Amino acid sequence: MIERSQEQRLEELHPASFGWALQCCGWDRQEAEDVLQEAYVKALDGRARFDGRSSLKTWLFAVIRRTAAERRRARWARALLSLRWRDGRPEGSRAVATPEALAGDAETARGLREALSRLPVRQSEVLHLVFYQELTLEQAAQVLGISVGSARTHYHRGKTSLRERLRREETR
Amino acid sequence: MSESDPYLERAFAALRRQERRDGPAFAPLWQAAGRPRRSQRVRHFVLVAAAAPMVAAALFAAWLIRPGGPAPPHPSAGAPTISEWRPATDFLLRTPGREILGEAPPLGLGYSIGLGSSGVTGPSPSTERRSS
C-alpha cells in the first residue's frame, strides 16, 4: 500500500508520469489518462509494490509502461477476436493526436511527436526518458528492463535518426 | 544525461511544456483510482457466482464422506451367495444316465445297461481272475 509521503511524491511526479504515459500510449491522451489511473490503482491495491530497490520515479515509470503494454495487448487480442481492423492496423495503435493550435511550442511539439512516432519504440522510449524526463541512461535502462549497454545503443541510434528526421521536417 | 544535445533538448523541452500545460490534475485521477471500479465489481460478482456451485458441491461431497455418514449400499447387496447360485445354462448338464456318471460303481458287480436279454451280467473278467 501507499504511504502518505509516497502519495505526495506521486503527486509531484504526476506531470512527468502523464508525459511518460502519453509516450507509452502513442500520444493518445484518453488512453494515457486511463493507463495512469490504472497504474495508480495498482499502486493502491498492492498489485504493484514499491520495494525501495530503485527510485520511486523509476518504479512508477516501469509500472506505467507495463500497464500500457498490457492494455495494448488486450486491445490487440480483442481486435483480433472481433476482426476489427482499421486501416490495416489494430485499433488504438500509435496514432499521433492532432495538437491543439497553441502558439510557441505547439509546432515544435507536433514535429517531435511525429518524428518520435516513426522511430523504433525502444529508441523513442530511451530518448523520451533521457531528454524529456532527464533520467540517466542507467535509470532509463531500469525503467525499460534492459541492460545499460542496450539502452546506450538505442540512445545513440535514436538520437541520430531523430535529428535527421527533425532537420528533414524543418527544410520541408 | 549522457551527452548534451541542445537541439534535441530544446525540442523536448517544448514538448514537455506543452504536455504539462494540458495534462490532467492529480487529485481526480488518484481519487478515481481509490474507488472500486464498476468492472472490478462485475468481476467480483462473476467470480462469486462461479465459485458458489463449486463450493456447494465440495460441501455436499464432504458431508457424504464424513465419518458416521450414510454408508452407500454395497454393490453385492441382494445377490445370492455362491452356494445358492445356479448358472442359467445348468439344465444343459441334465442328460440321461447322469446318475450313473455321478456315482462310483460297486466293486465286483456287473451292470446291465439297457441291452435286454443278451445283456452282460455277472462279475467282470477282472473280478473273476482275482477271485480264482
Interface residues (C-beta under 8 A of the other chain):
Chain A: E7 L10 E11 H14 P15 F18 G19 L22 R29 E33 L36 Q37 E38 Y40 V41 A43 L44 P99 E100 L102 G104 D105 A106 T108 A109 G111 L112 R113 L127 H128 V130 F131 Y132 E134 T136 L137 R152 Y155 K159 L162 R163 L166
Chain B: M1 S2 D5 Y7 L8 E9 R10 A11 F12 A14 L15 R16 R17 Q18 E19 R20 R21 D22 G23 P24 F26 L29 W30 A32 A33 G34 R37
